[in-house]
Amino acid sequence: MAVLGATGYTGVELLRVLAQHPRVRVTVVTSQQFAGKPLSEVYPSLAGKCDLVLEELDVAKVASRSALAFAALPHKTSMEVVAALVEQGLRVVDLSADFRLHDPEVYRQWYSPHKAPRLLRQAVYGLTEIHRRSISRARLVANPGCYPTGAVLGLAPLFARRLVRGTVLIDAKSGVTGAGRSSAVELSFSEVNENFKAYSVGVHRHTPEIEQELSEIAKSTVSILFVPHLVPMSRGILSTMYVELKRRVSDTELALLYKTFYHNGPFVRILPYGVFPETKEVRGSNDCVVGLRYEPRAKRLIVITALDNLVKGAAGQAVQNMNLMYGWPEAEGLRGAALVP
Ligand SMILES: NC(=O)c1ccc[n+]([C@@H]2O[C@H](COP(=O)([O-])OP(=O)(O)OC[C@H]3O[C@@H](n4cnc5c(N)ncnc54)[C@H](OP(=O)(O)O)[C@@H]3O)[C@@H](O)[C@H]2O)c1
């Protein structure tokens, strides 16, 4: 296997997860700025777990030494690399946004003109719990965004049952690693510490991705209002969703609906009615935990999900998808519990 962009936060998380996977050997790790250096010099935490030397990204070399590549590269950079890898016959799990949107025009509106639009039709959206069967046959999996994973998993059972009326409000808070290993001033310690702010209010790029997936599940056009926030922690996303329902649904019906929907999903955990998740209980694990309560005065269902943006929101889900692509047990290498406290 190859990890492209191995020095980024999702890349290094992939290597941590893959080091515990019994069937995988990583053979290529790439970086632009650290090419030629041992990976363990950049990340001493990986010494003895992955002792490879970082290489410049060379598609032909990657293709000759691996069967599947995880592309953990920035969007726009990823699309050309992924297209070349697929051309060479490799399987690819792309962690960027480049192949998540089915419509090249929507991609153009939110990102830029797409350079491999034909591949969008071939790519399978990698929200494992929703697209298992297609993922297991896919050559190119577009791993979901971190926010969309928490939002769509929390809302999918309601849309599948067509219980939702109107626009869903999604209020999400993320740790700083969600932005990658960046030197941007607004992500520096003194800017982030003891601070809490909204950003990309109502215009975040994950909006069309969430709407695309929920619309497919609902079989009708879904619109959402999405406001992300930055909180002073390294990992984790807590998403609070406010949903108007077409009819009153009892606590037992809700619990049954969610448990049935995720009955074969090892990583989506539904909490008892009225109990809500915290980011600490998923830190380092591949779990997405869901809490539910109906508030009768406001006539809204409140759904709260928690996940680790680098694991279920990125590297863990990518490995879950790889397992399906190879016909291996879905949870292989991913059974580790969260790091608590
Ligand atoms: N962070 C998250 O929570 C998260 C969650 C889900 C999805 N994603 C997506 O996953 C992708 C990776 O995210 P990240 O957070 O890991 O980003 P990151 O920390 O910024 O890492 C980016 C990686 O890509 C490499 N790279 C950058 N430009 C390159 C180029 N032109 N050619 C070759 N390699 C290049 C970097 O290498 P060097 O710096 O060593 O040169 C680094 O290894 C992004 O598309 C992101 O949107 C991120």
The ligand as a Tripos MOL2 file, in Angstrom:
@<TRIPOS>MOLECULE
LIG
   48    52     1     0     0
SMALL
NO_CHARGES

@<TRIPOS>ATOM
      1 N1         -7.5690   16.9380    8.6080 N.am      1 LIG1
      2 C1         -8.7340   16.3350    8.6140 C.2       1 LIG1
      3 O1         -9.3750   16.1770    9.6780 O.2       1 LIG1
      4 C2         -9.3290   15.7890    7.3380 C.ar      1 LIG1
      5 C3        -10.4680   14.9760    7.4140 C.ar      1 LIG1
      6 C4        -11.0170   14.4550    6.2280 C.ar      1 LIG1
      7 C5        -10.4300   14.7510    5.0110 C.ar      1 LIG1
      8 N2         -9.3290   15.5660    4.9590 N.ar      1 LIG1
      9 C6         -8.7440   15.8180    3.6330 C.3       1 LIG1
     10 O2         -7.6130   14.9630    3.5020 O.3       1 LIG1
     11 C7         -6.6000   15.6030    2.7080 C.3       1 LIG1
     12 C8         -5.3170   15.6740    3.5460 C.3       1 LIG1
     13 O3         -5.6100   16.4440    4.7060 O.3       1 LIG1
     14 P1         -4.5540   16.7100    5.8590 P.3       1 LIG1
     15 O4         -5.3130   17.3500    6.9580 O.co2     1 LIG1
     16 O5         -3.7740   15.4660    6.1320 O.co2     1 LIG1
     17 O6         -3.6090   17.8000    5.1400 O.3       1 LIG1
     18 P2         -2.1410   18.2810    5.5380 P.3       1 LIG1
     19 O7         -1.8960   18.0060    6.9830 O.co2     1 LIG1
     20 O8         -2.0380   19.6750    5.0560 O.co2     1 LIG1
     21 O9         -1.1750   17.3400    4.6660 O.3       1 LIG1
     22 C9         -1.0870   17.4280    3.2670 C.3       1 LIG1
     23 C10        -0.0860   16.4070    2.7490 C.3       1 LIG1
     24 O10        -0.0180   16.5290    1.3260 O.3       1 LIG1
     25 C11         1.3310   16.7630    0.9360 C.3       1 LIG1
     26 N3          1.3310   17.7190   -0.1980 N.ar      1 LIG1
     27 C12         0.8820   18.9980   -0.1640 C.ar      1 LIG1
     28 N4          0.9560   19.5510   -1.4030 N.ar      1 LIG1
     29 C13         1.4960   18.5860   -2.2160 C.ar      1 LIG1
     30 C14         1.8310   18.5450   -3.5910 C.ar      1 LIG1
     31 N5          1.6260   19.5980   -4.3830 N.pl3     1 LIG1
     32 N6          2.3440   17.4050   -4.0860 N.ar      1 LIG1
     33 C15         2.5430   16.3300   -3.2970 C.ar      1 LIG1
     34 N7          2.2430   16.2940   -1.9710 N.ar      1 LIG1
     35 C16         1.7270   17.4210   -1.4480 C.ar      1 LIG1
     36 C17         2.0260   17.3440    2.1570 C.3       1 LIG1
     37 O11         3.3860   17.0110    2.0730 O.3       1 LIG1
     38 P3          4.5800   17.8990    2.6910 P.3       1 LIG1
     39 O12         3.9490   19.0150    3.4650 O.co2     1 LIG1
     40 O13         5.3540   16.9520    3.5260 O.co2     1 LIG1
     41 O14         5.3290   18.3620    1.5160 O.co2     1 LIG1
     42 C18         1.3130   16.5740    3.2840 C.3       1 LIG1
     43 O15         1.9100   15.3070    3.4160 O.3       1 LIG1
     44 C19        -7.1440   16.9940    2.3650 C.3       1 LIG1
     45 O16        -7.6650   16.9810    1.0790 O.3       1 LIG1
     46 C20        -8.2300   17.2290    3.4200 C.3       1 LIG1
     47 O17        -9.2390   18.1000    2.9740 O.3       1 LIG1
     48 C21        -8.7640   16.0700    6.0890 C.ar      1 LIG1
@<TRIPOS>BOND
     1     1     2 1
     2     2     3 2
     3     2     4 1
     4     4     5 ar
     5     4    48 ar
     6     5     6 ar
     7     6     7 ar
     8     7     8 ar
     9     8     9 1
    10     8    48 ar
    11     9    10 1
    12     9    46 1
    13    10    11 1
    14    11    12 1
    15    11    44 1
    16    12    13 1
    17    13    14 1
    18    14    15 2
    19    14    16 1
    20    14    17 1
    21    17    18 1
    22    18    19 2
    23    18    20 1
    24    18    21 1
    25    21    22 1
    26    22    23 1
    27    23    24 1
    28    23    42 1
    29    24    25 1
    30    25    26 1
    31    25    36 1
    32    26    27 ar
    33    26    35 ar
    34    27    28 ar
    35    28    29 ar
    36    29    30 ar
    37    29    35 ar
    38    30    31 1
    39    30    32 ar
    40    32    33 ar
    41    33    34 ar
    42    34    35 ar
    43    36    37 1
    44    36    42 1
    45    37    38 1
    46    38    39 2
    47    38    40 1
    48    38    41 1
    49    42    43 1
    50    44    45 1
    51    44    46 1
    52    46    47 1
@<TRIPOS>SUBSTRUCTURE
     1 LIG1         1 GROUP 0 **** ****
